[in-house]
Amino acid sequence: MGKLTGKVAVVSGASKGIGAGIAEDLAREGASVVVNYAKSPAQANAVVKKIKASGGVAKAVQADLSKPGEAKKLIAAAVAEFGKLDILVNNAGVYSFAPLDQIDEELYERIFGLNVKGLLFTTQAAVNAFGENGGAVINISSIASLSAVPTSSVYSATKAAVDSFTRTLAAELGPKGIRVNSVLPGPVETEGTQAMEGFEQLRDTFVPQTPLGRIGQPRDIATAVSFLASEDSGWITGQVIPVSGGLR
């Protein structure tokens, strides 16, 4: 038996990259997993197929979490499918980097709309669905919330907001048995980052600054999330935890 056997988890933005790795690891630990996607049904279904091939339980559910009504729909679908909800992983997010003089309202609204508004209302819906035993919320933030990276002002601000939500909601929801923590990945090699212009330069810049000497992989983040979702971390809440190989 895994440490999450009998639990039900929703992972937002789980069709690829870090989210897919998290969904797969939660399932490996015994959780039934809702694999959320916005625009990639084939990729989400591939994640579900992989989980089922390994003996796990999963279902893909479409929802654009920048829209609060769809956040409610996602959580309702999880409860309808599996009968309850125990774990929410707020992984869905977007990133875009631009110098100050190139930032416009569209960029601001797009990044804040998912990274902040989407996370807030998905959490609200999940908390309303958690049972009397409480639950666990794990927010995927970024070490960008702690650092000063030129051209990342909007993205970094959204992740700083995520960390603020984490601390505040942990205090607010603790009496209900709900734990809230943030995981802050450093650079992670995913389909998305590999497709980024300048990814090799980014890797060559950050790896020498990373004490553990390599770029992250999705499983590095996933195993930390599974720990925070489990009773092994039952006395941990309100924490903002870099998972970055020592990079700060």
MILUMMAR-284638 format. One record per residue (C-alpha): x, y, z; residue number from 1. Coordinates in Angstrom, 2 decimals. Layout:
BEGIN
+---------+---------+---------+-----+
|      c1 |      c2 |      c3 | seq |
+---------+---------+---------+-----+
|       X |       Y |       Z | NUM |
...
+---------+---------+---------+-----+
This chain:
BEGIN
+---------+---------+---------+-----+
|      c1 |      c2 |      c3 | seq |
+---------+---------+---------+-----+
|    0.00 |    0.00 |    0.00 |   1 |
|    1.18 |    3.48 |   -0.83 |   2 |
|    1.07 |    6.34 |    1.63 |   3 |
|   -1.89 |    7.88 |   -0.25 |   4 |
|   -4.02 |    4.76 |   -0.64 |   5 |
|   -7.69 |    5.66 |   -0.42 |   6 |
|   -7.11 |    9.36 |   -1.09 |   7 |
|   -8.54 |   11.38 |   -3.98 |   8 |
|   -6.44 |   14.10 |   -5.59 |   9 |
|   -6.98 |   16.81 |   -8.18 |  10 |
|   -3.90 |   18.03 |  -10.04 |  11 |
|   -4.46 |   21.12 |  -12.15 |  12 |
|   -2.50 |   21.55 |  -15.35 |  13 |
|   -1.52 |   17.89 |  -15.31 |  14 |
|   -1.40 |   17.03 |  -19.02 |  15 |
|    2.37 |   17.43 |  -19.25 |  16 |
|    5.55 |   18.49 |  -17.50 |  17 |
|    5.62 |   18.93 |  -13.74 |  18 |
|    1.86 |   18.41 |  -13.44 |  19 |
|    1.98 |   15.07 |  -15.23 |  20 |
|    4.87 |   13.96 |  -13.04 |  21 |
|    2.91 |   14.92 |   -9.92 |  22 |
|   -0.22 |   13.07 |  -11.08 |  23 |
|    1.79 |    9.95 |  -11.81 |  24 |
|    3.56 |    9.99 |   -8.45 |  25 |
|    0.36 |   10.56 |   -6.47 |  26 |
|   -1.19 |    7.61 |   -8.29 |  27 |
|    1.93 |    5.52 |   -7.62 |  28 |
|    1.39 |    6.23 |   -3.93 |  29 |
|   -2.19 |    4.97 |   -4.17 |  30 |
|   -4.31 |    8.08 |   -4.76 |  31 |
|   -7.10 |    8.24 |   -7.32 |  32 |
|   -6.18 |   11.23 |   -9.48 |  33 |
|   -8.10 |   13.75 |  -11.55 |  34 |
|   -5.80 |   14.91 |  -14.35 |  35 |
|   -6.92 |   18.43 |  -15.25 |  36 |
|   -6.19 |   20.02 |  -18.60 |  37 |
|   -7.32 |   23.15 |  -20.40 |  38 |
|   -6.49 |   22.54 |  -24.07 |  39 |
|   -4.61 |   19.24 |  -24.40 |  40 |
|   -7.02 |   16.26 |  -24.19 |  41 |
|   -4.68 |   13.89 |  -26.02 |  42 |
|   -1.83 |   14.62 |  -23.62 |  43 |
|   -4.07 |   14.37 |  -20.56 |  44 |
|   -5.48 |   11.05 |  -21.74 |  45 |
|   -1.94 |    9.81 |  -22.32 |  46 |
|   -1.13 |   10.59 |  -18.67 |  47 |
|   -4.28 |    8.75 |  -17.57 |  48 |
|   -3.36 |    5.77 |  -19.75 |  49 |
|    0.13 |    5.66 |  -18.25 |  50 |
|   -1.27 |    5.75 |  -14.72 |  51 |
|   -3.76 |    2.97 |  -15.46 |  52 |
|   -1.08 |    0.85 |  -17.12 |  53 |
|    0.82 |    0.95 |  -13.83 |  54 |
|   -2.25 |   -0.16 |  -11.89 |  55 |
|   -3.40 |    3.29 |  -10.80 |  56 |
|   -6.73 |    5.09 |  -11.03 |  57 |
|   -7.16 |    8.35 |  -12.94 |  58 |
|   -9.58 |   10.40 |  -14.98 |  59 |
|   -8.97 |   13.40 |  -17.26 |  60 |
|  -11.20 |   16.44 |  -16.75 |  61 |
|  -11.16 |   19.59 |  -18.88 |  62 |
|  -11.45 |   22.98 |  -17.16 |  63 |
|  -10.00 |   26.43 |  -17.83 |  64 |
|   -9.21 |   27.48 |  -14.29 |  65 |
|   -8.85 |   31.16 |  -15.13 |  66 |
|  -12.67 |   31.04 |  -15.02 |  67 |
|  -14.02 |   30.53 |  -11.48 |  68 |
|  -17.08 |   28.65 |  -12.75 |  69 |
|  -14.85 |   26.06 |  -14.41 |  70 |
|  -12.82 |   25.68 |  -11.21 |  71 |
|  -16.06 |   24.70 |   -9.44 |  72 |
|  -16.84 |   22.32 |  -12.32 |  73 |
|  -13.47 |   20.59 |  -11.94 |  74 |
|  -13.90 |   19.98 |   -8.23 |  75 |
|  -17.49 |   18.84 |   -8.69 |  76 |
|  -16.36 |   16.37 |  -11.35 |  77 |
|  -13.76 |   14.91 |   -8.99 |  78 |
|  -16.33 |   14.39 |   -6.24 |  79 |
|  -18.85 |   12.94 |   -8.70 |  80 |
|  -16.28 |   10.48 |  -10.03 |  81 |
|  -14.60 |    9.39 |   -6.79 |  82 |
|  -17.04 |   10.37 |   -4.05 |  83 |
|  -14.80 |   12.79 |   -2.15 |  84 |
|  -11.70 |   15.00 |   -2.31 |  85 |
|   -8.64 |   14.92 |   -0.07 |  86 |
|   -5.82 |   16.62 |   -2.00 |  87 |
|   -5.57 |   19.62 |   -4.31 |  88 |
|   -2.37 |   20.37 |   -6.20 |  89 |
|   -2.51 |   23.83 |   -7.76 |  90 |
|   -0.04 |   23.34 |  -10.58 |  91 |
|   -1.74 |   25.06 |  -13.54 |  92 |
|    0.10 |   28.19 |  -14.54 |  93 |
|    1.56 |   30.18 |  -17.38 |  94 |
|    4.75 |   32.16 |  -17.70 |  95 |
|    5.96 |   34.92 |  -19.95 |  96 |
|    8.96 |   37.20 |  -19.56 |  97 |
|    9.20 |   40.77 |  -20.79 |  98 |
|   11.06 |   43.95 |  -19.84 |  99 |
|    8.98 |   46.63 |  -18.14 | 100 |
|    8.48 |   48.73 |  -21.26 | 101 |
|    6.98 |   45.75 |  -23.11 | 102 |
|    4.48 |   44.67 |  -20.47 | 103 |
|    0.88 |   45.31 |  -21.49 | 104 |
|   -2.51 |   44.68 |  -19.92 | 105 |
|   -3.09 |   41.49 |  -21.90 | 106 |
|    0.11 |   39.89 |  -20.57 | 107 |
|   -0.72 |   40.98 |  -17.01 | 108 |
|   -4.29 |   39.70 |  -17.14 | 109 |
|   -3.31 |   36.38 |  -18.72 | 110 |
|   -0.65 |   35.53 |  -16.15 | 111 |
|   -2.49 |   36.80 |  -13.08 | 112 |
|   -5.76 |   35.32 |  -14.36 | 113 |
|   -4.52 |   31.74 |  -14.11 | 114 |
|   -1.61 |   31.87 |  -11.68 | 115 |
|   -3.43 |   33.87 |   -9.01 | 116 |
|   -7.18 |   34.09 |   -9.69 | 117 |
|   -7.35 |   30.50 |  -10.92 | 118 |
|   -5.46 |   29.17 |   -7.93 | 119 |
|   -7.60 |   31.14 |   -5.47 | 120 |
|  -10.97 |   30.00 |   -6.79 | 121 |
|   -9.88 |   26.40 |   -7.34 | 122 |
|   -8.75 |   26.32 |   -3.71 | 123 |
|  -12.05 |   27.83 |   -2.60 | 124 |
|  -13.98 |   25.11 |   -4.42 | 125 |
|  -11.74 |   22.35 |   -3.07 | 126 |
|  -11.98 |   23.53 |    0.52 | 127 |
|  -15.75 |   23.46 |    0.23 | 128 |
|  -15.49 |   19.83 |   -0.96 | 129 |
|  -13.05 |   18.56 |    1.68 | 130 |
|  -14.67 |   16.38 |    4.30 | 131 |
|  -14.61 |   16.58 |    8.09 | 132 |
|  -11.10 |   15.11 |    8.14 | 133 |
|   -9.73 |   18.13 |    6.30 | 134 |
|   -7.31 |   17.91 |    3.39 | 135 |
|   -4.07 |   19.05 |    1.85 | 136 |
|   -3.47 |   21.88 |   -0.61 | 137 |
|   -0.09 |   22.04 |   -2.33 | 138 |
|    0.62 |   25.13 |   -4.41 | 139 |
|    3.29 |   24.96 |   -7.10 | 140 |
|    5.07 |   28.28 |   -6.86 | 141 |
|    8.61 |   29.03 |   -8.09 | 142 |
|   11.95 |   30.16 |   -6.73 | 143 |
|   11.24 |   33.22 |   -8.89 | 144 |
|    9.10 |   34.38 |   -5.97 | 145 |
|   12.27 |   34.67 |   -3.87 | 146 |
|   14.72 |   35.98 |   -6.44 | 147 |
|   15.17 |   39.04 |   -8.61 | 148 |
|   15.25 |   37.85 |  -12.23 | 149 |
|   15.20 |   40.64 |  -14.83 | 150 |
|   12.15 |   40.56 |  -17.18 | 151 |
|   10.20 |   38.26 |  -14.81 | 152 |
|    8.40 |   40.97 |  -12.84 | 153 |
|    4.82 |   39.89 |  -13.63 | 154 |
|    5.45 |   36.14 |  -13.35 | 155 |
|    7.48 |   36.56 |  -10.15 | 156 |
|    4.74 |   38.72 |   -8.66 | 157 |
|    2.16 |   36.00 |   -9.28 | 158 |
|    4.31 |   33.44 |   -7.52 | 159 |
|    4.91 |   35.80 |   -4.59 | 160 |
|    1.12 |   36.08 |   -4.36 | 161 |
|    0.86 |   32.28 |   -4.33 | 162 |
|    3.27 |   32.11 |   -1.40 | 163 |
|    1.29 |   34.78 |    0.44 | 164 |
|   -1.92 |   32.81 |   -0.13 | 165 |
|   -0.16 |   29.73 |    1.22 | 166 |
|    0.82 |   31.33 |    4.51 | 167 |
|   -2.49 |   33.15 |    5.01 | 168 |
|   -4.74 |   30.23 |    4.09 | 169 |
|   -2.72 |   27.85 |    6.23 | 170 |
|   -3.52 |   30.04 |    9.23 | 171 |
|   -7.16 |   30.43 |    8.22 | 172 |
|   -7.85 |   26.79 |    7.37 | 173 |
|   -5.73 |   25.02 |    9.97 | 174 |
|   -8.63 |   24.78 |   12.45 | 175 |
|  -10.50 |   22.77 |    9.80 | 176 |
|   -7.65 |   20.28 |    9.49 | 177 |
|   -6.60 |   21.66 |    6.10 | 178 |
|   -2.88 |   22.02 |    5.49 | 179 |
|   -1.57 |   24.44 |    2.85 | 180 |
|    2.04 |   24.48 |    1.60 | 181 |
|    3.99 |   25.81 |   -1.36 | 182 |
|    6.63 |   23.97 |   -3.37 | 183 |
|    9.04 |   26.28 |   -5.20 | 184 |
|   10.73 |   24.53 |   -8.14 | 185 |
|   13.93 |   25.81 |   -9.62 | 186 |
|   14.54 |   25.30 |  -13.36 | 187 |
|   12.99 |   21.99 |  -14.40 | 188 |
|   13.44 |   20.20 |  -17.71 | 189 |
|   10.00 |   19.66 |  -19.25 | 190 |
|    8.45 |   19.70 |  -22.71 | 191 |
|    7.64 |   23.35 |  -22.19 | 192 |
|   11.06 |   24.50 |  -21.07 | 193 |
|   12.79 |   22.47 |  -23.77 | 194 |
|   10.71 |   24.33 |  -26.35 | 195 |
|   11.62 |   27.73 |  -24.90 | 196 |
|   13.91 |   29.91 |  -26.93 | 197 |
|   17.18 |   30.09 |  -25.05 | 198 |
|   16.56 |   27.02 |  -22.87 | 199 |
|   20.09 |   25.71 |  -23.34 | 200 |
|   21.48 |   29.10 |  -22.31 | 201 |
|   19.21 |   29.09 |  -19.26 | 202 |
|   20.41 |   25.61 |  -18.32 | 203 |
|   24.04 |   26.57 |  -18.79 | 204 |
|   23.50 |   29.63 |  -16.60 | 205 |
|   21.73 |   27.99 |  -13.68 | 206 |
|   23.37 |   24.57 |  -13.42 | 207 |
|   26.75 |   25.99 |  -12.27 | 208 |
|   24.86 |   28.00 |   -9.61 | 209 |
|   23.02 |   24.91 |   -8.35 | 210 |
|   24.79 |   23.12 |   -5.48 | 211 |
|   23.52 |   19.71 |   -6.61 | 212 |
|   24.92 |   20.37 |  -10.06 | 213 |
|   22.03 |   19.58 |  -12.41 | 214 |
|   18.73 |   20.87 |  -13.70 | 215 |
|   15.56 |   19.55 |  -12.09 | 216 |
|   13.31 |   16.81 |  -13.42 | 217 |
|    9.52 |   16.56 |  -12.90 | 218 |
|    9.94 |   13.64 |  -10.48 | 219 |
|   12.07 |   15.83 |   -8.21 | 220 |
|    9.05 |   18.05 |   -7.68 | 221 |
|    6.51 |   15.22 |   -7.69 | 222 |
|    8.01 |   13.32 |   -4.78 | 223 |
|    8.07 |   16.46 |   -2.64 | 224 |
|    4.39 |   17.02 |   -3.44 | 225 |
|    3.48 |   13.44 |   -2.55 | 226 |
|    5.21 |   13.89 |    0.80 | 227 |
|    3.28 |   17.09 |    1.52 | 228 |
|    0.01 |   15.39 |    0.50 | 229 |
|    0.58 |   12.51 |    2.91 | 230 |
|    0.25 |   12.06 |    6.64 | 231 |
|    4.05 |   11.96 |    6.79 | 232 |
|    3.81 |   15.77 |    6.70 | 233 |
|    0.85 |   16.00 |    9.05 | 234 |
|    2.56 |   18.65 |   11.23 | 235 |
|    3.64 |   20.84 |    8.31 | 236 |
|    1.56 |   23.76 |    7.07 | 237 |
|    2.09 |   27.33 |    5.89 | 238 |
|    5.55 |   26.48 |    4.56 | 239 |
|    7.20 |   27.83 |    1.41 | 240 |
|    9.69 |   25.15 |    0.42 | 241 |
|   12.26 |   25.54 |   -2.39 | 242 |
|   12.81 |   22.29 |   -4.29 | 243 |
|   15.62 |   23.50 |   -6.48 | 244 |
|   18.80 |   21.56 |   -5.86 | 245 |
|   19.95 |   24.36 |   -3.56 | 246 |
|   19.53 |   27.14 |   -6.12 | 247 |
|   18.17 |   30.35 |   -4.59 | 248 |
+---------+---------+---------+-----+
